[in-house]
Amino acid sequence: MVVIVGVRTVRTVLEDGEFFCPECGGDRRYQYGVGRRFLLVCGIAVLPVSRPASSVECAVCRFGFDPGVLTVPTGRRLTALLRDVTRALAVGALVAGGESSPAARAAAVAAVRDVGVTAYTDELLGADLYAHAGEDDGVEALDALAAHLAPGGRARLVAVAARVALADGPYRTLELDMLLGAGARLGLTRAEIDRVLDEAAGHMPL
């Protein structure tokens, strides 16, 4: 009698979705599941020979990853966060000093359009100003985005808000407070924030 013995991994899929695949370098579909190696006898799994282990498998490259990979935002999510943060910073800069200024409002609209919200208008800006919830508005998105930006990207966001603040004249005290707070929230030092604000002021027409 011939008995064929082998080992096979049996995997149970628990969920699927979209993630950023480190191997592919882009957003891909994934399957998250638990796998366990079994001893095979005549092709039948009869005895587990390993502990259950969870993993994430890319639907394209088929590489397996630790479940921690799902904590990294997808490119789609990062784009949405960038737009939300830019919108919140532009509105925050206006609330701090230039809400009624046509030039400042135009700068805010342009800033939001520059990150891909091409349908953004002064009417939508007015709705955002009306709905503004105070200094904590946009903080959740700001914190989520900051962890995934290089220092240059963080500085750029502060510069965008600074240009909105400067569109109707020099920085006001409340505008400076808002910009310093946003920069600190993004993880920039005071010296780095001051440099960004000075550079933005230097590029504005007199």
C-alpha distance (Angstrom), angle and dihedral (degrees) to the residues before:
residue distance angle dihedral
M1 . . .
V2 3.81 . .
V3 3.82 117.4 .
I4 3.80 116.0 -167.0
V5 3.80 112.4 -149.9
G6 3.80 127.7 -173.6
V7 3.81 145.0 139.4
R8 3.78 127.3 -108.6
T9 3.79 134.4 176.9
V10 3.78 113.5 -125.4
R11 3.81 112.6 -159.2
T12 3.80 128.5 -166.8
V13 3.81 116.1 -158.3
L14 3.81 112.4 -138.3
E15 3.80 101.6 176.1
D16 3.78 143.6 -13.5
G17 3.77 136.0 -153.2
E18 3.78 144.6 125.1
F19 3.80 125.1 -53.2
F20 3.78 141.2 159.8
C21 3.80 106.5 -94.9
P22 3.82 111.9 -146.3
E23 3.79 91.0 -158.0
C24 3.81 97.3 49.3
G25 3.81 93.2 35.8
G26 3.80 94.5 -135.0
D27 3.78 146.7 64.3
R28 3.79 113.3 -58.7
R29 3.78 140.1 163.4
Y30 3.79 115.7 -96.9
Q31 3.77 141.3 -168.9
Y32 3.78 119.7 -144.6
G33 3.77 116.1 -158.2
V34 3.76 149.9 136.5
G35 3.79 122.1 -100.8
R36 3.78 132.5 -167.1
R37 3.80 132.2 -179.2
F38 3.78 116.8 -122.7
L39 3.76 133.3 -168.8
L40 3.79 110.6 -117.6
V41 3.75 124.6 -145.7
C42 3.79 113.8 -173.3
G43 3.78 88.7 -18.3
I44 3.82 95.2 -52.3
A45 3.81 121.5 117.3
V46 3.78 104.1 -127.1
L47 3.81 109.8 155.3
P48 3.82 132.8 29.0
V49 3.79 112.2 -127.7
S50 3.81 99.0 -179.2
R51 3.78 139.8 38.4
P52 3.82 119.2 -98.7
A53 3.81 111.7 -88.5
S54 3.80 126.5 -169.3
S55 3.79 122.0 -140.9
V56 3.78 143.9 163.0
E57 3.79 117.8 -124.0
C58 3.80 124.0 -160.8
A59 3.80 112.9 -130.6
V60 3.83 91.3 -142.9
C61 3.81 109.4 39.9
R62 3.83 94.4 21.7
F63 3.80 91.6 -138.6
G64 3.79 116.2 148.9
F65 3.81 122.1 -131.5
D66 3.78 139.2 -175.0
P67 3.84 111.2 -92.8
G68 3.81 88.4 -113.8
V69 3.82 87.3 79.4
L70 3.81 87.8 77.1
T71 3.82 90.4 68.8
V72 3.82 90.1 68.6
P73 3.82 110.1 92.3
T74 3.78 118.3 -118.4
G75 3.79 119.6 -116.7
R76 3.80 87.6 -106.6
R77 3.80 91.1 53.9
L78 3.81 93.1 47.1
T79 3.80 90.4 51.5
A80 3.80 90.5 51.5
L81 3.82 91.1 48.2
L82 3.80 91.6 49.8
R83 3.78 91.0 52.6
D84 3.80 93.1 46.2
V85 3.80 92.8 48.6
T86 3.81 93.9 46.3
R87 3.79 89.8 50.1
A88 3.81 92.5 48.3
L89 3.82 93.2 47.7
A90 3.80 93.0 48.0
V91 3.80 91.0 50.2
G92 3.80 91.2 44.7
A93 3.79 91.4 53.1
L94 3.81 90.5 51.7
V95 3.79 94.0 47.4
A96 3.80 88.8 52.1
G97 3.79 93.3 58.4
G98 3.79 123.7 -36.0
E99 3.78 105.6 57.0
S100 3.80 94.0 125.8
S101 3.81 96.8 38.4
P102 3.84 114.4 106.8
A103 3.81 90.6 -153.8
A104 3.80 93.5 51.3
R105 3.80 92.4 45.4
A106 3.81 90.5 50.3
A107 3.80 89.8 50.6
A108 3.80 90.5 51.2
V109 3.80 92.5 50.1
A110 3.82 90.7 48.3
A111 3.81 91.5 49.9
V112 3.80 92.4 54.4
R113 3.80 92.5 44.9
D114 3.80 90.1 51.4
V115 3.83 90.6 64.5
G116 3.79 92.7 54.8
V117 3.80 105.3 -85.3
T118 3.79 91.1 120.3
A119 3.80 94.8 166.0
Y120 3.80 92.9 59.1
T121 3.81 112.0 125.7
D122 3.77 140.0 176.6
E123 3.80 87.6 -99.9
L124 3.80 90.9 58.0
L125 3.79 89.0 45.4
G126 3.79 88.8 54.7
A127 3.80 89.8 53.4
D128 3.80 90.4 49.7
L129 3.80 90.9 50.4
Y130 3.80 90.5 50.0
A131 3.80 91.1 50.0
H132 3.82 95.0 44.5
A133 3.80 107.8 133.3
G134 3.79 99.7 -161.0
E135 3.79 133.9 -97.3
D136 3.80 92.5 -30.2
D137 3.80 92.1 59.9
G138 3.80 109.2 121.3
V139 3.82 94.1 6.1
E140 3.80 94.2 124.8
A141 3.81 92.6 53.7
L142 3.80 90.7 42.9
D143 3.80 92.3 54.3
A144 3.80 92.4 45.1
L145 3.80 92.9 50.6
A146 3.81 98.2 41.8
A147 3.81 93.5 65.9
H148 3.81 90.7 60.4
L149 3.82 100.8 43.3
A150 3.77 128.4 92.7
P151 3.83 115.1 -127.7
G152 3.80 90.0 -100.0
G153 3.79 91.2 56.4
R154 3.79 91.9 49.9
A155 3.78 91.0 49.8
R156 3.79 90.6 49.9
L157 3.81 91.5 57.1
V158 3.80 91.2 52.8
A159 3.81 89.4 47.7
V160 3.82 90.7 53.7
A161 3.80 91.1 54.3
A162 3.80 90.6 43.6
R163 3.81 91.9 56.0
V164 3.80 89.9 52.3
A165 3.81 89.9 50.8
L166 3.82 91.9 48.2
A167 3.80 96.0 47.1
D168 3.81 91.7 91.7
G169 3.80 98.8 35.0
P170 3.82 142.7 -62.9
Y171 3.78 120.8 -19.0
R172 3.77 116.1 -73.8
T173 3.79 120.1 -143.9
L174 3.80 93.7 -106.4
E175 3.80 90.8 47.6
L176 3.79 91.1 53.0
D177 3.79 90.4 48.9
M178 3.80 90.4 51.5
L179 3.82 93.6 47.4
L180 3.80 93.6 46.5
G181 3.79 90.4 49.5
A182 3.80 92.8 49.2
G183 3.80 92.1 48.0
A184 3.79 92.2 49.8
R185 3.79 90.3 48.6
L186 3.80 88.4 53.5
G187 3.79 90.3 54.2
L188 3.81 98.9 -105.9
T189 3.79 120.9 142.4
R190 3.79 120.9 -120.1
A191 3.80 89.7 -107.4
E192 3.81 91.2 52.4
I193 3.80 92.0 48.6
D194 3.81 92.4 48.3
R195 3.80 90.1 51.4
V196 3.81 91.6 51.8
L197 3.81 92.2 48.4
D198 3.80 92.7 47.4
E199 3.80 92.1 48.9
A200 3.80 91.6 48.9
A201 3.81 91.1 50.0
G202 3.78 90.5 48.3
H203 3.80 91.9 56.3
M204 3.80 95.2 50.8
P205 3.81 117.8 97.4
L206 3.80 116.1 -109.9
